[in-house]
Amino acid sequence: MTFRVIAGLMAMLLAFAAAVNINDPDPVQWVALYGAACVASVVTAVTGAVPIAVPSAIAIIALIWGILIARRVPNLEAYTKMFDEWEMKSTIVEEAREACGLFIVAAWMIAVVVRLR
């Protein structure tokens, strides 16, 4: 599978993540971050390249934001319960999900940067 195909698949995943965050209590920042990563992925999939500053900035923002949220998760048990239910019944589990989403975005954007180099 070529990197451009993977970028296209990630673009679809990120578009889905942006869409499901529209009904979030604070949707603007989530949709903006997932949307920016989606656009960078689409450009990578279509053209094979994107200005390196774009995925670099998205990765830095997602990583810092993810660390800030992950620090509020008191123990690793919350991460094991992320898929037990889809509703938000526990803010701790919700924050674990949010942190993981941000870490996925950061990892993918880092992969794009590495590929561009």
MOPAC internal coordinates of N, CA, C and O (Angstrom, degrees):
PM7 1SCF
backbone

  N    0.0000 0     0.00 0     0.00 0    0    0    0
  C    1.4454 1     0.00 0     0.00 0    1    0    0
  C    1.5324 1   107.81 1     0.00 0    2    1    0
  O    1.2310 1   120.77 1   -49.16 1    3    2    1
  N    1.3039 1   116.14 1   130.84 1    3    2    1
  C    1.4544 1   119.20 1  -178.54 1    5    3    2
  C    1.5250 1   111.01 1   -79.60 1    6    5    3
  O    1.2310 1   121.31 1   -19.44 1    7    6    5
  N    1.3098 1   115.09 1   160.56 1    7    6    5
  C    1.4585 1   120.02 1  -179.73 1    9    7    6
  C    1.5205 1   111.13 1   -62.28 1   10    9    7
  O    1.2310 1   120.32 1   145.08 1   11   10    9
  N    1.3209 1   117.00 1   -34.92 1   11   10    9
  C    1.4605 1   119.85 1  -179.68 1   13   11   10
  C    1.5300 1   111.17 1   -65.94 1   14   13   11
  O    1.2310 1   120.14 1   144.31 1   15   14   13
  N    1.3190 1   117.34 1   -35.69 1   15   14   13
  C    1.4698 1   120.78 1   176.70 1   17   15   14
  C    1.5290 1   109.49 1   -67.13 1   18   17   15
  O    1.2310 1   120.88 1   136.31 1   19   18   17
  N    1.3275 1   115.92 1   -43.69 1   19   18   17
  C    1.4729 1   120.02 1   177.62 1   21   19   18
  C    1.5292 1   110.15 1   -60.86 1   22   21   19
  O    1.2310 1   120.74 1   138.75 1   23   22   21
  N    1.3302 1   116.19 1   -41.25 1   23   22   21
  C    1.4705 1   119.94 1   177.94 1   25   23   22
  C    1.5231 1   110.65 1   -61.43 1   26   25   23
  O    1.2310 1   120.05 1   141.42 1   27   26   25
  N    1.3261 1   117.50 1   -38.58 1   27   26   25
  C    1.4638 1   121.05 1   177.03 1   29   27   26
  C    1.5152 1   111.93 1   -64.83 1   30   29   27
  O    1.2310 1   120.59 1   138.05 1   31   30   29
  N    1.3237 1   116.48 1   -41.95 1   31   30   29
  C    1.4674 1   120.67 1   177.41 1   33   31   30
  C    1.5251 1   111.01 1   -64.65 1   34   33   31
  O    1.2310 1   120.76 1   138.29 1   35   34   33
  N    1.3105 1   116.16 1   -41.71 1   35   34   33
  C    1.4713 1   119.32 1   177.91 1   37   35   34
  C    1.5257 1   111.01 1   -66.10 1   38   37   35
  O    1.2310 1   120.44 1   144.69 1   39   38   37
  N    1.3326 1   116.77 1   -35.31 1   39   38   37
  C    1.4668 1   119.98 1   177.03 1   41   39   38
  C    1.5314 1   109.98 1   -60.19 1   42   41   39
  O    1.2310 1   120.75 1   137.88 1   43   42   41
  N    1.3278 1   116.18 1   -42.12 1   43   42   41
  C    1.4738 1   119.26 1   178.40 1   45   43   42
  C    1.5273 1   110.92 1   -65.19 1   46   45   43
  O    1.2310 1   120.11 1   137.76 1   47   46   45
  N    1.3109 1   117.40 1   -42.24 1   47   46   45
  C    1.4662 1   121.17 1   178.50 1   49   47   46
  C    1.5238 1   110.44 1   -62.37 1   50   49   47
  O    1.2310 1   120.46 1   136.42 1   51   50   49
  N    1.3084 1   116.74 1   -43.58 1   51   50   49
  C    1.4674 1   120.98 1  -179.01 1   53   51   50
  C    1.5303 1   111.27 1   -68.99 1   54   53   51
  O    1.2310 1   120.09 1   144.75 1   55   54   53
  N    1.3247 1   117.43 1   -35.25 1   55   54   53
  C    1.4686 1   120.51 1   175.84 1   57   55   54
  C    1.5291 1   109.66 1   -64.57 1   58   57   55
  O    1.2310 1   120.53 1   139.47 1   59   58   57
  N    1.3257 1   116.59 1   -40.53 1   59   58   57
  C    1.4653 1   120.64 1   176.55 1   61   59   58
  C    1.5278 1   110.38 1   -62.77 1   62   61   59
  O    1.2310 1   120.31 1   136.48 1   63   62   61
  N    1.3372 1   117.01 1   -43.52 1   63   62   61
  C    1.4645 1   120.98 1   179.15 1   65   63   62
  C    1.5289 1   110.71 1   -61.31 1   66   65   63
  O    1.2310 1   120.50 1   138.60 1   67   66   65
  N    1.3230 1   116.64 1   -41.40 1   67   66   65
  C    1.4690 1   119.90 1   177.82 1   69   67   66
  C    1.5232 1   110.24 1   -63.87 1   70   69   67
  O    1.2310 1   120.65 1   137.50 1   71   70   69
  N    1.3284 1   116.36 1   -42.50 1   71   70   69
  C    1.4672 1   120.61 1  -177.46 1   73   71   70
  C    1.5288 1   111.82 1   -64.50 1   74   73   71
  O    1.2310 1   119.90 1   137.70 1   75   74   73
  N    1.3315 1   117.79 1   -42.30 1   75   74   73
  C    1.4674 1   118.74 1  -178.08 1   77   75   74
  C    1.5225 1   112.08 1   -72.98 1   78   77   75
  O    1.2310 1   120.16 1   164.84 1   79   78   77
  N    1.3197 1   117.30 1   -15.16 1   79   78   77
  C    1.4635 1   119.89 1   178.55 1   81   79   78
  C    1.5213 1   112.75 1   -90.30 1   82   81   79
  O    1.2310 1   120.19 1   178.39 1   83   82   81
  N    1.3217 1   117.25 1    -1.61 1   83   82   81
  C    1.4638 1   119.94 1   179.05 1   85   83   82
  C    1.5252 1   110.86 1   -62.12 1   86   85   83
  O    1.2310 1   120.01 1   144.61 1   87   86   85
  N    1.3348 1   117.58 1   -35.39 1   87   86   85
  C    1.4682 1   119.93 1  -179.10 1   89   87   86
  C    1.5261 1   112.37 1   -92.41 1   90   89   87
  O    1.2310 1   119.77 1  -168.19 1   91   90   89
  N    1.3237 1   118.04 1    11.81 1   91   90   89
  C    1.4572 1   123.09 1   177.49 1   93   91   90
  C    1.5362 1   109.12 1   -68.39 1   94   93   91
  O    1.2310 1   119.61 1   -27.80 1   95   94   93
  N    1.3162 1   118.35 1   152.20 1   95   94   93
  C    1.4722 1   119.40 1   177.17 1   97   95   94
  C    1.5360 1   113.34 1   -60.50 1   98   97   95
  O    1.2310 1   120.29 1   152.68 1   99   98   97
  N    1.3397 1   117.04 1   -27.32 1   99   98   97
  C    1.4657 1   120.76 1   176.91 1  101   99   98
  C    1.5385 1   108.90 1  -130.07 1  102  101   99
  O    1.2310 1   120.55 1  -106.73 1  103  102  101
  N    1.3456 1   116.55 1    73.27 1  103  102  101
  C    1.4567 1   120.29 1  -170.14 1  105  103  102
  C    1.5241 1   115.93 1   -75.44 1  106  105  103
  O    1.2310 1   119.24 1   152.73 1  107  106  105
  N    1.3091 1   119.06 1   -27.27 1  107  106  105
  C    1.4614 1   120.75 1  -169.35 1  109  107  106
  C    1.5260 1   112.16 1   -58.15 1  110  109  107
  O    1.2310 1   120.05 1   127.51 1  111  110  109
  N    1.3232 1   117.51 1   -52.49 1  111  110  109
  C    1.4590 1   119.31 1  -176.96 1  113  111  110
  C    1.5283 1   112.59 1   -67.74 1  114  113  111
  O    1.2310 1   120.30 1   145.33 1  115  114  113
  N    1.3379 1   117.04 1   -34.67 1  115  114  113
  C    1.4622 1   120.20 1  -179.87 1  117  115  114
  C    1.5169 1   111.22 1   -69.98 1  118  117  115
  O    1.2310 1   120.62 1   132.60 1  119  118  117
  N    1.3338 1   116.42 1   -47.40 1  119  118  117
  C    1.4599 1   120.15 1   179.09 1  121  119  118
  C    1.5298 1   110.18 1   -64.52 1  122  121  119
  O    1.2310 1   120.35 1   142.62 1  123  122  121
  N    1.3166 1   116.94 1   -37.38 1  123  122  121
  C    1.4686 1   120.03 1   178.53 1  125  123  122
  C    1.5263 1   111.66 1   -63.55 1  126  125  123
  O    1.2310 1   120.34 1   134.62 1  127  126  125
  N    1.3155 1   116.96 1   -45.38 1  127  126  125
  C    1.4640 1   119.50 1  -178.56 1  129  127  126
  C    1.5226 1   111.61 1   -67.61 1  130  129  127
  O    1.2310 1   120.47 1   128.95 1  131  130  129
  N    1.3393 1   116.71 1   -51.05 1  131  130  129
  C    1.4600 1   119.83 1   179.10 1  133  131  130
  C    1.5294 1   110.53 1   -63.49 1  134  133  131
  O    1.2310 1   120.43 1   142.76 1  135  134  133
  N    1.3167 1   116.78 1   -37.24 1  135  134  133
  C    1.4665 1   120.57 1   178.49 1  137  135  134
  C    1.5178 1   112.27 1   -65.33 1  138  137  135
  O    1.2310 1   120.22 1   137.63 1  139  138  137
  N    1.3253 1   117.19 1   -42.37 1  139  138  137
  C    1.4671 1   120.51 1   178.45 1  141  139  138
  C    1.5264 1   110.86 1   -63.48 1  142  141  139
  O    1.2310 1   120.40 1   137.54 1  143  142  141
  N    1.3227 1   116.84 1   -42.46 1  143  142  141
  C    1.4607 1   120.66 1   177.79 1  145  143  142
  C    1.5276 1   110.44 1   -65.70 1  146  145  143
  O    1.2310 1   120.44 1   143.70 1  147  146  145
  N    1.3303 1   116.76 1   -36.30 1  147  146  145
  C    1.4574 1   121.29 1   177.21 1  149  147  146
  C    1.5283 1   110.74 1   -63.79 1  150  149  147
  O    1.2310 1   120.18 1   132.98 1  151  150  149
  N    1.3203 1   117.25 1   -47.02 1  151  150  149
  C    1.4642 1   120.99 1   179.83 1  153  151  150
  C    1.5247 1   110.40 1   -61.69 1  154  153  151
  O    1.2310 1   120.04 1   135.99 1  155  154  153
  N    1.3358 1   117.53 1   -44.01 1  155  154  153
  C    1.4662 1   120.20 1   177.50 1  157  155  154
  C    1.5266 1   110.84 1   -60.41 1  158  157  155
  O    1.2310 1   120.50 1   142.91 1  159  158  157
  N    1.3197 1   116.65 1   -37.09 1  159  158  157
  C    1.4688 1   121.09 1   179.08 1  161  159  158
  C    1.5230 1   111.44 1   -70.21 1  162  161  159
  O    1.2310 1   120.21 1   139.62 1  163  162  161
  N    1.3270 1   117.20 1   -40.38 1  163  162  161
  C    1.4608 1   121.07 1   178.07 1  165  163  162
  C    1.5224 1   110.25 1   -62.75 1  166  165  163
  O    1.2310 1   120.64 1   133.87 1  167  166  165
  N    1.3218 1   116.38 1   -46.13 1  167  166  165
  C    1.4692 1   120.03 1   179.21 1  169  167  166
  C    1.5285 1   110.17 1   -61.60 1  170  169  167
  O    1.2310 1   120.57 1   138.25 1  171  170  169
  N    1.3216 1   116.51 1   -41.75 1  171  170  169
  C    1.4678 1   120.53 1   177.31 1  173  171  170
  C    1.5204 1   110.71 1   -62.90 1  174  173  171
  O    1.2310 1   120.07 1   137.52 1  175  174  173
  N    1.3102 1   117.47 1   -42.48 1  175  174  173
  C    1.4655 1   121.22 1  -179.25 1  177  175  174
  C    1.5271 1   111.70 1   -66.00 1  178  177  175
  O    1.2310 1   120.54 1   139.91 1  179  178  177
  N    1.3243 1   116.57 1   -40.09 1  179  178  177
  C    1.4640 1   120.44 1  -175.42 1  181  179  178
  C    1.5248 1   112.08 1   -80.09 1  182  181  179
  O    1.2310 1   120.47 1   134.62 1  183  182  181
  N    1.3338 1   116.70 1   -45.38 1  183  182  181
  C    1.4677 1   119.65 1  -173.63 1  185  183  182
  C    1.5214 1   113.53 1  -103.20 1  186  185  183
  O    1.2310 1   120.58 1   161.89 1  187  186  185
  N    1.3195 1   116.49 1   -18.11 1  187  186  185
  C    1.4633 1   119.81 1  -177.59 1  189  187  186
  C    1.5115 1   113.57 1    89.01 1  190  189  187
  O    1.2310 1   120.44 1   175.37 1  191  190  189
  N    1.3240 1   116.76 1    -4.63 1  191  190  189
  C    1.4717 1   119.82 1  -179.26 1  193  191  190
  C    1.5185 1   109.72 1  -155.05 1  194  193  191
  O    1.2310 1   121.80 1   -20.75 1  195  194  193
  N    1.3112 1   114.15 1   159.25 1  195  194  193
  C    1.4561 1   122.91 1   176.40 1  197  195  194
  C    1.5284 1   105.03 1  -147.96 1  198  197  195
  O    1.2310 1   119.23 1   -31.64 1  199  198  197
  N    1.3233 1   119.08 1   148.36 1  199  198  197
  C    1.4645 1   118.15 1   177.41 1  201  199  198
  C    1.5286 1   110.79 1   -53.82 1  202  201  199
  O    1.2310 1   120.42 1   -51.58 1  203  202  201
  N    1.3064 1   116.81 1   128.42 1  203  202  201
  C    1.4708 1   122.38 1  -171.70 1  205  203  202
  C    1.5339 1   112.45 1   -58.89 1  206  205  203
  O    1.2310 1   120.12 1   153.90 1  207  206  205
  N    1.3211 1   117.38 1   -26.10 1  207  206  205
  C    1.4616 1   120.83 1   179.81 1  209  207  206
  C    1.5321 1   111.51 1   -65.58 1  210  209  207
  O    1.2310 1   120.17 1   150.52 1  211  210  209
  N    1.3241 1   117.29 1   -29.48 1  211  210  209
  C    1.4689 1   120.72 1  -176.51 1  213  211  210
  C    1.5322 1   111.32 1   -67.31 1  214  213  211
  O    1.2310 1   119.52 1   120.46 1  215  214  213
  N    1.3519 1   118.52 1   -59.54 1  215  214  213
  C    1.4659 1   116.81 1   179.19 1  217  215  214
  C    1.5263 1   112.59 1   -65.94 1  218  217  215
  O    1.2310 1   120.11 1   152.11 1  219  218  217
  N    1.3288 1   117.40 1   -27.89 1  219  218  217
  C    1.4703 1   120.10 1   177.58 1  221  219  218
  C    1.5287 1   110.52 1   -63.68 1  222  221  219
  O    1.2310 1   120.66 1   133.21 1  223  222  221
  N    1.3254 1   116.35 1   -46.79 1  223  222  221
  C    1.4707 1   120.41 1  -179.92 1  225  223  222
  C    1.5245 1   111.19 1   -65.03 1  226  225  223
  O    1.2310 1   120.56 1   137.48 1  227  226  225
  N    1.3293 1   116.53 1   -42.52 1  227  226  225
  C    1.4623 1   119.74 1   179.72 1  229  227  226
  C    1.5241 1   110.09 1   -63.06 1  230  229  227
  O    1.2310 1   120.45 1   137.82 1  231  230  229
  N    1.3356 1   116.75 1   -42.18 1  231  230  229
  C    1.4725 1   120.90 1   179.75 1  233  231  230
  C    1.5225 1   111.20 1   -62.27 1  234  233  231
  O    1.2310 1   120.31 1   135.99 1  235  234  233
  N    1.3133 1   117.02 1   -44.01 1  235  234  233
  C    1.4673 1   120.73 1  -179.11 1  237  235  234
  C    1.5268 1   110.52 1   -63.76 1  238  237  235
  O    1.2310 1   120.71 1   134.30 1  239  238  237
  N    1.3174 1   116.26 1   -45.70 1  239  238  237
  C    1.4693 1   120.25 1   179.68 1  241  239  238
  C    1.5211 1   110.22 1   -61.98 1  242  241  239
  O    1.2310 1   120.28 1   131.87 1  243  242  241
  N    1.3369 1   117.08 1   -48.13 1  243  242  241
  C    1.4688 1   120.86 1  -178.08 1  245  243  242
  C    1.5213 1   111.11 1   -63.64 1  246  245  243
  O    1.2310 1   120.19 1   139.09 1  247  246  245
  N    1.3182 1   117.25 1   -40.91 1  247  246  245
  C    1.4660 1   120.62 1  -179.00 1  249  247  246
  C    1.5273 1   111.69 1   -65.65 1  250  249  247
  O    1.2310 1   120.28 1   132.19 1  251  250  249
  N    1.3134 1   117.07 1   -47.81 1  251  250  249
  C    1.4713 1   120.31 1   179.92 1  253  251  250
  C    1.5260 1   110.56 1   -64.19 1  254  253  251
  O    1.2310 1   120.66 1   134.03 1  255  254  253
  N    1.3157 1   116.34 1   -45.97 1  255  254  253
  C    1.4625 1   121.07 1   179.66 1  257  255  254
  C    1.5273 1   110.09 1   -62.14 1  258  257  255
  O    1.2310 1   120.00 1   137.57 1  259  258  257
  N    1.3231 1   117.61 1   -42.43 1  259  258  257
  C    1.4608 1   121.78 1   178.45 1  261  259  258
  C    1.5163 1   112.09 1   -62.21 1  262  261  259
  O    1.2310 1   120.33 1   138.06 1  263  262  261
  N    1.3234 1   116.97 1   -41.94 1  263  262  261
  C    1.4680 1   120.80 1   178.46 1  265  263  262
  C    1.5338 1   110.08 1   -63.65 1  266  265  263
  O    1.2310 1   120.66 1   136.94 1  267  266  265
  N    1.3239 1   116.34 1   -43.06 1  267  266  265
  C    1.4685 1   119.63 1   179.78 1  269  267  266
  C    1.5256 1   111.47 1   -61.60 1  270  269  267
  O    1.2310 1   120.34 1   140.24 1  271  270  269
  N    1.3175 1   116.96 1   -39.76 1  271  270  269
  C    1.4698 1   119.66 1   178.52 1  273  271  270
  C    1.5237 1   110.46 1   -73.12 1  274  273  271
  O    1.2310 1   120.09 1   136.19 1  275  274  273
  N    1.3327 1   117.44 1   -43.81 1  275  274  273
  C    1.4722 1   121.21 1  -177.87 1  277  275  274
  C    1.5250 1   111.58 1   -60.52 1  278  277  275
  O    1.2310 1   120.01 1   149.45 1  279  278  277
  N    1.3160 1   117.59 1   -30.55 1  279  278  277
  C    1.4696 1   120.73 1   178.63 1  281  279  278
  C    1.5237 1   112.23 1   -64.08 1  282  281  279
  O    1.2310 1   120.70 1   157.91 1  283  282  281
  N    1.3342 1   116.26 1   -22.09 1  283  282  281
  C    1.4727 1   119.76 1   179.69 1  285  283  282
  C    1.5261 1   112.49 1   -85.73 1  286  285  283
  O    1.2310 1   120.03 1   170.69 1  287  286  285
  N    1.3227 1   117.56 1    -9.31 1  287  286  285
  C    1.4679 1   121.47 1   178.74 1  289  287  286
  C    1.5248 1   107.08 1   -84.48 1  290  289  287
  O    1.2310 1   119.95 1   -64.10 1  291  290  289
  N    1.3331 1   117.70 1   115.90 1  291  290  289
  C    1.4677 1   120.14 1  -169.66 1  293  291  290
  C    1.5244 1   115.92 1   -71.48 1  294  293  291
  O    1.2310 1   120.02 1   155.07 1  295  294  293
  N    1.3382 1   117.57 1   -24.93 1  295  294  293
  C    1.4678 1   118.52 1  -178.01 1  297  295  294
  C    1.5202 1   110.21 1  -153.90 1  298  297  295
  O    1.2310 1   121.04 1   -12.57 1  299  298  297
  N    1.3210 1   115.62 1   167.43 1  299  298  297
  C    1.4627 1   120.91 1  -177.99 1  301  299  298
  C    1.5249 1   112.79 1   -73.22 1  302  301  299
  O    1.2310 1   119.84 1   163.78 1  303  302  301
  N    1.3226 1   117.91 1   -16.22 1  303  302  301
  C    1.4585 1   121.39 1  -179.71 1  305  303  302
  C    1.5287 1   111.49 1   -59.66 1  306  305  303
  O    1.2310 1   120.09 1   146.24 1  307  306  305
  N    1.3220 1   117.43 1   -33.76 1  307  306  305
  C    1.4650 1   120.42 1   179.97 1  309  307  306
  C    1.5259 1   111.09 1   -60.67 1  310  309  307
  O    1.2310 1   120.28 1   146.41 1  311  310  309
  N    1.3230 1   117.07 1   -33.59 1  311  310  309
  C    1.4604 1   120.47 1   179.78 1  313  311  310
  C    1.5290 1   111.90 1   -70.16 1  314  313  311
  O    1.2310 1   120.19 1   152.90 1  315  314  313
  N    1.3200 1   117.24 1   -27.10 1  315  314  313
  C    1.4624 1   120.06 1   178.92 1  317  315  314
  C    1.5254 1   111.72 1   -77.82 1  318  317  315
  O    1.2310 1   120.01 1   166.66 1  319  318  317
  N    1.3296 1   117.58 1   -13.34 1  319  318  317
  C    1.4660 1   122.02 1  -178.15 1  321  319  318
  C    1.5247 1   113.05 1  -105.32 1  322  321  319
  O    1.2310 1   120.52 1  -171.56 1  323  322  321
  N    1.3322 1   116.60 1     8.44 1  323  322  321
  C    1.4660 1   119.96 1  -174.73 1  325  323  322
  C    1.5224 1   113.44 1   -60.89 1  326  325  323
  O    1.2310 1   119.80 1   149.93 1  327  326  325
  N    1.3230 1   117.99 1   -30.07 1  327  326  325
  C    1.4567 1   120.87 1  -175.91 1  329  327  326
  C    1.5237 1   113.17 1  -109.93 1  330  329  327
  O    1.2310 1   120.28 1  -169.30 1  331  330  329
  N    1.3196 1   117.06 1    10.70 1  331  330  329
  C    1.4615 1   120.48 1   178.48 1  333  331  330
  C    1.5249 1   111.85 1   -67.37 1  334  333  331
  O    1.2310 1   120.43 1   146.39 1  335  334  333
  N    1.3221 1   116.78 1   -33.61 1  335  334  333
  C    1.4608 1   121.98 1  -179.63 1  337  335  334
  C    1.5131 1   108.22 1  -151.85 1  338  337  335
  O    1.2310 1   120.29 1   -26.75 1  339  338  337
  N    1.3201 1   117.06 1   153.25 1  339  338  337
  C    1.4619 1   120.51 1  -177.15 1  341  339  338
  C    1.5216 1   111.97 1   -95.66 1  342  341  339
  O    1.2310 1   120.16 1   160.58 1  343  342  341
  N    1.3142 1   117.30 1   -19.42 1  343  342  341
  C    1.4556 1   119.09 1   178.16 1  345  343  342
  C    1.5224 1   109.49 1   -77.99 1  346  345  343
  O    1.2310 1   120.94 1   -17.98 1  347  346  345
  N    1.3287 1   115.81 1   162.02 1  347  346  345
  C    1.4525 1   119.64 1   176.60 1  349  347  346
  C    1.5233 1   108.69 1   -90.44 1  350  349  347
  O    1.2310 1   120.68 1   -86.92 1  351  350  349
  N    1.3158 1   116.31 1    93.08 1  351  350  349
  C    1.4593 1   120.78 1   177.50 1  353  351  350
  C    1.5220 1   110.93 1  -101.68 1  354  353  351
  O    1.2310 1   120.48 1   165.31 1  355  354  353
  N    1.3284 1   116.69 1   -14.69 1  355  354  353
  C    1.4588 1   121.52 1  -179.86 1  357  355  354
  C    1.5167 1   108.69 1  -139.60 1  358  357  355
  O    1.2310 1   120.95 1   -55.74 1  359  358  357
  N    1.3281 1   115.79 1   124.26 1  359  358  357
  C    1.4691 1   118.45 1   179.11 1  361  359  358
  C    1.5260 1   111.36 1   -65.91 1  362  361  359
  O    1.2310 1   120.18 1   150.83 1  363  362  361
  N    1.3203 1   117.25 1   -29.17 1  363  362  361
  C    1.4654 1   120.31 1   179.46 1  365  363  362
  C    1.5232 1   110.28 1   -66.81 1  366  365  363
  O    1.2310 1   120.14 1   134.92 1  367  366  365
  N    1.3214 1   117.34 1   -45.08 1  367  366  365
  C    1.4658 1   121.04 1   178.37 1  369  367  366
  C    1.5260 1   109.33 1   -66.38 1  370  369  367
  O    1.2310 1   119.93 1   140.62 1  371  370  369
  N    1.3177 1   117.73 1   -39.38 1  371  370  369
  C    1.4641 1   121.45 1   177.82 1  373  371  370
  C    1.5273 1   110.63 1   -61.16 1  374  373  371
  O    1.2310 1   119.96 1   138.26 1  375  374  373
  N    1.3090 1   117.68 1   -41.74 1  375  374  373
  C    1.4622 1   120.24 1   178.44 1  377  375  374
  C    1.5190 1   111.63 1   -68.15 1  378  377  375
  O    1.2310 1   120.21 1   145.98 1  379  378  377
  N    1.3251 1   117.20 1   -34.02 1  379  378  377
  C    1.4737 1   120.05 1   174.98 1  381  379  378
  C    1.5223 1   109.73 1   -63.07 1  382  381  379
  O    1.2310 1   120.17 1   137.27 1  383  382  381
  N    1.3219 1   117.28 1   -42.73 1  383  382  381
  C    1.4708 1   121.46 1   177.33 1  385  383  382
  C    1.5224 1   111.02 1   -62.20 1  386  385  383
  O    1.2310 1   120.91 1   134.13 1  387  386  385
  N    1.3291 1   115.86 1   -45.87 1  387  386  385
  C    1.4621 1   119.85 1  -179.04 1  389  387  386
  C    1.5268 1   110.96 1   -61.47 1  390  389  387
  O    1.2310 1   120.59 1   135.72 1  391  390  389
  N    1.3244 1   116.49 1   -44.28 1  391  390  389
  C    1.4655 1   120.12 1   179.42 1  393  391  390
  C    1.5224 1   110.80 1   -61.83 1  394  393  391
  O    1.2310 1   120.31 1   136.60 1  395  394  393
  N    1.3201 1   117.02 1   -43.40 1  395  394  393
  C    1.4736 1   120.30 1   179.90 1  397  395  394
  C    1.5224 1   110.84 1   -63.95 1  398  397  395
  O    1.2310 1   120.06 1   139.13 1  399  398  397
  N    1.3142 1   117.50 1   -40.87 1  399  398  397
  C    1.4649 1   120.32 1   176.80 1  401  399  398
  C    1.5115 1   111.63 1   -59.72 1  402  401  399
  O    1.2310 1   120.93 1   136.64 1  403  402  401
  N    1.3129 1   115.82 1   -43.36 1  403  402  401
  C    1.4640 1   120.00 1   178.68 1  405  403  402
  C    1.5264 1   111.61 1   -66.15 1  406  405  403
  O    1.2310 1   120.22 1   142.61 1  407  406  405
  N    1.3147 1   117.19 1   -37.39 1  407  406  405
  C    1.4680 1   120.29 1   178.39 1  409  407  406
  C    1.5323 1   110.91 1   -68.77 1  410  409  407
  O    1.2310 1   120.11 1   146.51 1  411  410  409
  N    1.3269 1   117.40 1   -33.49 1  411  410  409
  C    1.4666 1   120.32 1   175.55 1  413  411  410
  C    1.5246 1   109.77 1   -65.11 1  414  413  411
  O    1.2310 1   120.26 1   134.90 1  415  414  413
  N    1.3307 1   117.11 1   -45.10 1  415  414  413
  C    1.4637 1   121.07 1   177.78 1  417  415  414
  C    1.5279 1   109.83 1   -59.71 1  418  417  415
  O    1.2310 1   120.46 1   132.46 1  419  418  417
  N    1.3295 1   116.72 1   -47.54 1  419  418  417
  C    1.4656 1   120.41 1  -179.22 1  421  419  418
  C    1.5267 1   110.89 1   -60.74 1  422  421  419
  O    1.2310 1   120.01 1   135.23 1  423  422  421
  N    1.3205 1   117.59 1   -44.77 1  423  422  421
  C    1.4748 1   121.09 1  -179.07 1  425  423  422
  C    1.5261 1   110.73 1   -63.27 1  426  425  423
  O    1.2310 1   120.47 1   137.36 1  427  426  425
  N    1.3323 1   116.70 1   -42.64 1  427  426  425
  C    1.4562 1   119.73 1   179.86 1  429  427  426
  C    1.5261 1   111.17 1   -66.24 1  430  429  427
  O    1.2310 1   120.00 1   136.71 1  431  430  429
  N    1.3091 1   117.61 1   -43.29 1  431  430  429
  C    1.4588 1   119.78 1   179.46 1  433  431  430
  C    1.5330 1   110.85 1   -65.54 1  434  433  431
  O    1.2310 1   120.00 1   144.99 1  435  434  433
  N    1.3265 1   117.61 1   -35.01 1  435  434  433
  C    1.4666 1   120.84 1   175.12 1  437  435  434
  C    1.5318 1   109.44 1   -64.64 1  438  437  435
  O    1.2310 1   120.46 1   140.12 1  439  438  437
  N    1.3324 1   116.72 1   -39.88 1  439  438  437
  C    1.4727 1   119.96 1   177.36 1  441  439  438
  C    1.5281 1   110.71 1   -61.74 1  442  441  439
  O    1.2310 1   120.27 1   140.30 1  443  442  441
  N    1.3268 1   117.10 1   -39.70 1  443  442  441
  C    1.4648 1   120.61 1   177.57 1  445  443  442
  C    1.5309 1   110.00 1   -64.31 1  446  445  443
  O    1.2310 1   120.36 1   135.44 1  447  446  445
  N    1.3226 1   116.91 1   -44.56 1  447  446  445
  C    1.4726 1   120.03 1   178.14 1  449  447  446
  C    1.5257 1   111.04 1   -60.10 1  450  449  447
  O    1.2310 1   120.31 1   134.16 1  451  450  449
  N    1.3190 1   117.01 1   -45.84 1  451  450  449
  C    1.4726 1   120.68 1   179.64 1  453  451  450
  C    1.5210 1   110.20 1   -61.07 1  454  453  451
  O    1.2310 1   120.41 1   137.36 1  455  454  453
  N    1.3227 1   116.82 1   -42.64 1  455  454  453
  C    1.4692 1   120.53 1   179.00 1  457  455  454
  C    1.5288 1   111.81 1   -63.72 1  458  457  455
  O    1.2310 1   120.31 1   144.03 1  459  458  457
  N    1.3195 1   117.01 1   -35.97 1  459  458  457
  C    1.4637 1   120.67 1  -179.74 1  461  459  458
  C    1.5286 1   111.98 1   -69.99 1  462  461  459
  O    1.2310 1   120.57 1   152.10 1  463  462  461
  N    1.3139 1   116.51 1   -27.90 1  463  462  461
  C    1.4679 1   120.06 1   179.55 1  465  463  462
  C    1.4739 1   107.88 1   -79.55 1  466  465  463
  O    1.2310 1   120.10 1   180.00 1  467  466  465

